[in-house]
Amino acid sequence: MVTPDLVSEEDIAKLTIPDDLPDEPSFKAYIEAKVYDNEGHLVRYHRQPMKSLTEYFLGIISILTIGTYQNASTNQAQGILVNLLGLPSQQSTYSQALANISWDWTIQLGSGTQSFSPSLTTLAAPIASGTAAGQLLYGNESVSYAGSSIYVSLQVTNNNSSAVSVTEIGLQGTIYIQYYTSGNAYTHASYSFLLSYDTFSTPVTVPGYGMAVFQITLTFTG
């Protein structure tokens, strides 16, 4: 026997949990670009949401949530660090010295486009740092934080008379493992990853002999 459905649409609506709870943690990210002409005048400001984080971003964030080793009795790296990021499961050190892990972020700009995939490892057409036509001289870069936001910024200069069109942007991350070898010599190994990939809704053009500041803002709330 089938029991009659006595629940109305109004009752269902009352029982439905909204997607955004008042105290639910949230993550937001934005891309900004400020473009200046050769006299230092601001000629364009662009801002859009950053939407495309890669799986490698998840791998780095996992260090903050689950740590770098499995547990007190298993002195090996977490599986996500080995299988996804390609880090060694163990890092041998001299005597009882411990290995240290750290990371840094920077911005990479490009002049191409490609479809997003969580496993992307590079931009379609990275813009090299230099003074030749089609290049931008990568200058001051910084990673800072205020409140619940992290700011990654990069200043670039166009040292050529030809304008350079920036169509794609990525957040590049590098992990460093620092340790002492069996000969008690300090050394380190580095591993680089593309943490995000986005294309600009409209190309950001840096005029001849102009400059621009690109910034990615990561905000955590809740």
C-alpha positions in Angstrom: 0.0 0.0 0.0 1.3 3.5 -0.9 1.0 6.1 1.8 -0.5 9.4 0.5 2.0 12.2 0.3 0.6 14.7 2.8 3.5 17.2 2.6 2.7 20.3 0.6 5.1 22.4 -1.5 4.9 25.1 1.3 6.0 22.5 3.9 8.9 21.4 1.7 10.0 25.1 1.3 10.1 25.4 5.1 12.2 22.3 5.4 14.7 23.3 2.7 18.1 24.5 4.0 19.4 27.5 2.1 22.7 27.2 0.2 24.2 30.1 2.2 23.9 29.8 5.9 24.5 33.0 8.0 27.6 31.7 9.7 28.8 29.4 6.9 32.5 29.9 6.1 33.0 31.3 2.6 35.8 31.9 0.2 36.0 34.7 -2.3 38.7 35.7 -4.7 39.1 38.7 -7.0 41.5 39.8 -9.8 42.4 43.4 -10.2 44.5 45.3 -12.7 45.5 49.0 -12.6 47.1 50.3 -15.9 49.2 53.5 -16.1 50.4 55.3 -19.2 54.0 56.5 -19.7 53.4 59.6 -17.6 52.1 57.6 -14.6 48.4 58.4 -15.1 45.9 55.7 -14.3 44.2 54.9 -17.6 42.3 51.7 -16.7 41.0 49.8 -13.6 39.7 46.3 -14.0 38.2 44.0 -11.4 36.5 40.6 -11.8 35.9 37.4 -9.7 38.6 34.8 -9.8 36.8 31.5 -10.5 39.2 28.8 -11.5 41.3 27.3 -8.7 43.2 24.2 -9.6 43.6 20.9 -7.7 47.1 22.1 -6.7 45.6 24.9 -4.7 43.7 22.2 -2.7 47.0 20.4 -2.2 48.7 23.4 -0.7 45.7 24.3 1.5 45.7 20.7 2.8 49.0 21.5 4.6 47.1 23.9 6.8 44.2 21.6 7.5 45.8 18.1 7.9 49.5 18.8 8.3 52.5 17.5 6.5 52.9 14.0 8.0 50.4 11.3 8.6 50.6 10.8 12.4 53.0 10.3 15.3 53.7 6.7 14.4 53.9 7.2 10.6 56.6 9.7 9.8 55.6 10.1 6.1 54.0 12.8 4.2 50.2 12.9 3.7 49.0 11.1 0.6 47.7 14.2 -1.1 51.2 15.8 -0.9 52.8 12.8 -2.5 50.2 11.8 -5.0 49.0 15.2 -6.1 51.9 17.6 -5.5 54.7 15.0 -6.1 56.5 15.7 -2.9 58.7 13.0 -1.4 57.1 10.7 1.2 60.1 11.2 3.4 63.0 13.7 3.3 66.2 12.3 4.8 68.1 14.7 7.0 71.5 14.8 8.7 71.4 13.3 12.2 68.2 14.4 14.1 67.7 17.6 12.1 64.2 18.1 10.8 63.2 19.1 7.3 61.3 22.4 7.0 58.5 23.1 4.5 57.5 26.6 3.3 55.9 28.1 0.2 55.5 31.3 -1.7 53.1 32.7 -4.3 53.5 35.0 -7.3 51.4 36.0 -10.3 52.0 34.8 -13.9 50.6 36.7 -16.9 49.9 35.4 -20.3 48.8 36.4 -23.8 46.8 33.3 -24.8 43.6 31.5 -23.8 42.7 27.9 -23.0 39.9 25.9 -21.5 40.1 25.5 -17.7 41.0 22.2 -16.2 41.7 21.5 -12.5 45.0 19.8 -13.6 46.4 22.8 -15.6 50.1 23.3 -15.0 50.8 26.4 -17.1 49.3 29.3 -18.9 48.6 29.0 -22.6 51.2 31.6 -23.5 53.2 32.9 -20.6 54.5 36.5 -21.0 58.3 36.4 -20.4 59.9 39.0 -18.2 62.1 41.3 -20.3 62.3 44.4 -22.4 61.7 43.0 -25.9 58.5 43.5 -27.9 55.7 41.4 -26.4 57.4 41.1 -23.0 56.8 42.8 -19.7 59.5 43.5 -17.1 58.3 41.8 -13.9 59.2 44.1 -11.0 58.0 44.4 -7.4 55.9 41.6 -6.1 54.4 41.1 -2.7 52.3 38.7 -0.6 50.6 40.4 2.4 47.5 39.9 4.5 45.0 42.0 6.4 42.2 40.7 8.5 40.9 37.6 6.6 42.3 38.5 3.2 45.5 37.6 1.5 46.9 39.9 -1.2 49.2 38.8 -4.0 50.4 41.7 -6.2 52.8 42.1 -9.1 54.1 45.3 -10.8 55.1 45.0 -14.5 56.6 47.6 -16.8 56.4 47.7 -20.6 59.9 49.0 -21.7 59.0 48.8 -25.4 56.9 51.2 -27.6 54.5 48.4 -28.6 51.5 47.7 -26.3 51.2 44.3 -24.6 47.9 42.6 -24.3 47.3 40.5 -21.2 44.5 37.9 -21.6 45.2 35.4 -18.9 46.4 35.3 -15.4 47.5 32.6 -12.9 48.5 32.3 -9.3 51.8 30.5 -9.2 52.9 28.7 -6.1 56.3 27.2 -5.1 56.9 24.8 -2.2 60.4 24.7 -0.6 61.6 21.7 1.4 64.7 22.8 3.4 67.0 20.2 5.0 70.5 19.1 5.8 72.2 16.4 3.7 74.0 13.4 5.1 77.2 15.5 4.9 75.6 18.2 7.1 75.2 20.6 4.2 72.2 22.8 4.0 70.1 22.5 0.8 66.6 22.7 -0.5 64.3 21.3 -3.1 61.6 23.4 -4.8 58.3 22.3 -6.5 56.2 24.8 -8.5 52.5 24.6 -9.3 49.8 26.6 -11.0 47.2 27.3 -8.3 44.6 29.2 -10.4 43.9 30.0 -14.0 41.6 32.7 -15.3 41.1 34.7 -18.5 40.2 38.4 -18.4 36.7 39.3 -19.5 38.4 41.9 -21.8 42.1 42.0 -22.4 44.2 44.2 -20.2 46.5 46.3 -22.5 49.7 47.7 -21.1 50.6 50.7 -23.3 54.1 51.3 -24.7 56.4 52.5 -21.9 53.5 52.1 -19.5 53.1 50.0 -16.4 50.5 48.0 -14.6 49.8 46.4 -11.2 48.0 43.1 -11.0 46.5 41.8 -7.8 44.8 38.7 -6.6 42.8 38.9 -3.4 41.8 35.8 -1.4 39.2 36.4 1.3 38.0 33.9 3.9 34.9 34.7 6.0 32.7 32.9 8.4 
